[in-house]
Amino acid sequence: MKTYSAKASEIEKKWIVIDAEGIVVGRLASYVANVLRGKTKVTYTPHLDCGDNVIIVNAAKVVFTGAKYDDKRYYRHTGHPGGIKETSPKRILEGRFPERVLELAVKRMIPRGPLGRKQLGNLHIYGGAEHPHEAQQPQKIDFAAKNRKNARSAESHV
């Protein structure tokens, strides 16, 4: 028996919608990273972009477990000496672009390189409940129902 390796012409991409309201950030990010890479498909091929397109709505309403909402830190560097900057999920979620929390989490779970950047381009995150991708006829996935630990009540950080 030979190992199956998909060709670029054989890849079939779907569109998936996930409602992130009340969902735990890390659990959603790891699932989305696997879908973007194509690891949920039988025809997974490591060197090809065989993953699906993922649309995440209500990204502003994700939750963290424990005290991560206040205590977790995101670091970045400006490139200048002493230019390290830090922020918390609380500041990002209450700020102008709350979808960046999920974007950062998924981005750090995808391998770096040209293929990873292409796969990350298949991710579309929206803070509200609306998205402009209705023409693609996306399939809705109830991520909260897959495991009881996937969803938490919003009172944990309000």
Buried (B, 14 or more C-beta within 10 A) or exposed (E): EEEEEBEEEEBEEBBBBBBBBBBBBBBBBEBBBBBBBBEEBEBBBEEBBBBBBBBBBBBBBBBBBEEBBEEBEBEEEEEEEEEEEEBBBBEBBEEEEBBBBBBBBBBEBBEEEEBBEBBBEBBBBBBEEEBEBEEBEBEEBEBBEEEEEBBBEEEBBE
